[in-house]
Amino acid sequence: MKAIVLHELGEPEQLKVEEFTKPQPKEDEVVVQLKAAALNRRDVWIRRGRYADIKLPVIPGSDGAGIVAEVGNGVDASLAGKEVVINPCLNWGDSERVQRDDFRILGLPDNGTYAEYVAVPAENVYAKPDTLSWEESAAIPLAGLTAYRAVISRAKVQKGQTVLVTGIGGGVACFALQIAHQAGADVFVTSGSDKKIEQAQKLGAEDGVNYKRENWTKKLKEMMGGGGADVVVDSAGGENFDAILDVAKPGGTVVLYGATLGPSDNVTVRRIFWKQLDVLGSTMGSPEDFKNMLRMYSTDSLKPVVDSVLPLEEAARAHHRMEEAEQFGKLVLRIDS
Ligand SMILES: NC(=O)c1ccc[n+]([C@@H]2O[C@H](COP(=O)([O-])OP(=O)(O)OC[C@H]3O[C@@H](n4cnc5c(N)ncnc54)[C@H](OP(=O)(O)O)[C@@H]3O)[C@@H](O)[C@H]2O)c1
């Protein structure tokens, strides 16, 4: 089969198409013939060697949608031929609260979705929503799940709350905006690009500020009516984290699912306790979260934001676009067999 195989860490140009052995389904597995895959920041961290336990060679990619081509022993044969979306969380386990120790994400160490075929546990495939194209379906899994858990399962965003989603150009951030808006919240955003703030307003955001400008926290709080946000959804971390604590309302919640800017050494701890903040961590999501998220995106009213679609052969170009933060929403790879 055709696949992108990462043999060496480095620049996007490491992502080249080659011939690779087609996977066979093991017990309780299916092999999916992929129609589309999507990028996540994780794929960039892996390629750059900034991810734990990297094992090469590997086919990257956590997101995919396609048709079940083969079923292994122990799998209901009627699954063959079904159009599916893949949940990339492997071994989440039975707890809603936290994943198991041996939890893994598809695309490292297991071969992922930048390929014509991928083998996954049968329990990880879900019916593709009829309302979505292959590209839209592939855009959903990792980012939609992460956003759903952070916004709904962890922060429990309610109708009428004020929510801040930072770095709105990000894949997960776009889903967080849509999901919080759908829940009835007033959503504000930050971005390093004024154009992306305008794009976010078209998706339902009230307003937003550019985090590259002076005094952006003050301006943001003014936009929110002076009080700040009931819930802040952030994945930047780093030096900006203290500003996030400032924007949260007393008694508010800050939910974090990433640290794109790295560690933070300027946290005013007093802000956390004096304002009685709840600081929550969130990672991916349970099978229940995935089911609920997919249900939301199975209605005509909600579609994932796809920035652009490129052929699998141009994965390197898509990685460049992500590294330069040019995208608004998900970068998708079309896979033509
Ligand atoms: N824990 C999990 O399960 C999980 C799941 C998915 C992702 N993540 C992590 O979450 C992060 C985002 O992932 P992604 O796939 O959505 O990445 P992405 O599509 O590459 O988005 C990253 C975004 O970060 C924003 N950003 C950059 N500098 C910022 C700053 N100073 N303040 C606020 N935002 C800033 C940019 O937004 P603008 O372009 O609008 O400026 C950029 O588009 C990554 O660190 C990733 O590893 C974690």
The ligand as an SDF file (V2000), in Angstrom:
LIG
                    3D

 48 52  0  0  0  0  0  0  0  0999 V2000
   -4.0690   16.6690   25.7010 N   0  0  0  0  0  0  0  0  0  0  0  0
   -4.5790   16.2790   24.5350 C   0  0  0  0  0  0  0  0  0  0  0  0
   -5.2980   15.2900   24.4360 O   0  0  0  0  0  0  0  0  0  0  0  0
   -4.3280   17.1030   23.3280 C   0  0  0  0  0  0  0  0  0  0  0  0
   -5.0630   16.8760   22.1790 C   0  0  0  0  0  0  0  0  0  0  0  0
   -4.8720   17.6930   21.0900 C   0  0  0  0  0  0  0  0  0  0  0  0
   -3.9290   18.6950   21.1450 C   0  0  0  0  0  0  0  0  0  0  0  0
   -3.1790   18.8650   22.2670 N   0  0  0  0  0  0  0  0  0  0  0  0
   -2.1940   19.9510   22.3400 C   0  0  0  0  0  0  0  0  0  0  0  0
   -2.9150   21.1710   22.2020 O   0  0  0  0  0  0  0  0  0  0  0  0
   -2.1670   22.1030   21.4400 C   0  0  0  0  0  0  0  0  0  0  0  0
   -2.9630   22.5440   20.2250 C   0  0  0  0  0  0  0  0  0  0  0  0
   -3.1410   21.4340   19.3670 O   0  0  0  0  0  0  0  0  0  0  0  0
   -3.7790   21.6060   17.9180 P   0  0  0  0  0  0  0  0  0  0  0  0
   -3.6850   20.2980   17.2200 O   0  0  0  0  0  0  0  0  0  0  0  0
   -5.0930   22.2870   18.0110 O   0  0  0  0  0  0  0  0  0  0  0  0
   -2.6730   22.5870   17.2870 O   0  0  0  0  0  0  0  0  0  0  0  0
   -2.6730   23.6060   16.0930 P   0  0  0  0  0  0  0  0  0  0  0  0
   -3.8380   23.3410   15.1750 O   0  0  0  0  0  0  0  0  0  0  0  0
   -1.3130   23.6210   15.5520 O   0  0  0  0  0  0  0  0  0  0  0  0
   -2.9600   24.9910   16.8390 O   0  0  0  0  0  0  0  0  0  0  0  0
   -2.0130   25.6540   17.5990 C   0  0  0  0  0  0  0  0  0  0  0  0
   -2.5020   27.0800   17.7770 C   0  0  0  0  0  0  0  0  0  0  0  0
   -1.8360   27.6230   18.9100 O   0  0  0  0  0  0  0  0  0  0  0  0
   -2.0940   28.9820   18.8700 C   0  0  0  0  0  0  0  0  0  0  0  0
   -1.0780   29.7780   19.5790 N   0  0  0  0  0  0  0  0  0  0  0  0
    0.2070   29.9770   19.2330 C   0  0  0  0  0  0  0  0  0  0  0  0
    0.7720   30.8440   20.0950 N   0  0  0  0  0  0  0  0  0  0  0  0
   -0.1920   31.1850   21.0020 C   0  0  0  0  0  0  0  0  0  0  0  0
   -0.2410   32.0550   22.1090 C   0  0  0  0  0  0  0  0  0  0  0  0
    0.8110   32.7850   22.4790 N   0  0  0  0  0  0  0  0  0  0  0  0
   -1.4020   32.1580   22.8150 N   0  0  0  0  0  0  0  0  0  0  0  0
   -2.4930   31.4730   22.4310 C   0  0  0  0  0  0  0  0  0  0  0  0
   -2.5050   30.6330   21.3750 N   0  0  0  0  0  0  0  0  0  0  0  0
   -1.3640   30.5040   20.6670 C   0  0  0  0  0  0  0  0  0  0  0  0
   -2.1770   29.3980   17.4020 C   0  0  0  0  0  0  0  0  0  0  0  0
   -3.4230   30.0690   17.2600 O   0  0  0  0  0  0  0  0  0  0  0  0
   -3.6030   31.3510   16.3170 P   0  0  0  0  0  0  0  0  0  0  0  0
   -3.1710   30.8810   14.9660 O   0  0  0  0  0  0  0  0  0  0  0  0
   -5.0380   31.6920   16.4070 O   0  0  0  0  0  0  0  0  0  0  0  0
   -2.7110   32.4360   16.8680 O   0  0  0  0  0  0  0  0  0  0  0  0
   -2.1480   28.0460   16.6760 C   0  0  0  0  0  0  0  0  0  0  0  0
   -3.0330   28.0020   15.5880 O   0  0  0  0  0  0  0  0  0  0  0  0
   -0.8350   21.4200   21.1200 C   0  0  0  0  0  0  0  0  0  0  0  0
    0.0880   21.7620   22.1170 O   0  0  0  0  0  0  0  0  0  0  0  0
   -1.1870   19.9410   21.2140 C   0  0  0  0  0  0  0  0  0  0  0  0
   -0.0740   19.1510   21.4810 O   0  0  0  0  0  0  0  0  0  0  0  0
   -3.3600   18.0950   23.3530 C   0  0  0  0  0  0  0  0  0  0  0  0
  1  2  1  0
  2  3  2  0
  2  4  1  0
  4  5  1  0
  4 48  2  0
  5  6  2  0
  6  7  1  0
  7  8  2  0
  8  9  1  0
  8 48  1  0
  9 10  1  0
  9 46  1  0
 10 11  1  0
 11 12  1  0
 11 44  1  0
 12 13  1  0
 13 14  1  0
 14 15  2  0
 14 16  1  0
 14 17  1  0
 17 18  1  0
 18 19  2  0
 18 20  1  0
 18 21  1  0
 21 22  1  0
 22 23  1  0
 23 24  1  0
 23 42  1  0
 24 25  1  0
 25 26  1  0
 25 36  1  0
 26 27  1  0
 26 35  1  0
 27 28  2  0
 28 29  1  0
 29 30  1  0
 29 35  2  0
 30 31  1  0
 30 32  2  0
 32 33  1  0
 33 34  2  0
 34 35  1  0
 36 37  1  0
 36 42  1  0
 37 38  1  0
 38 39  2  0
 38 40  1  0
 38 41  1  0
 42 43  1  0
 44 45  1  0
 44 46  1  0
 46 47  1  0
M  CHG  2   8   1  16  -1
M  END
$$$$
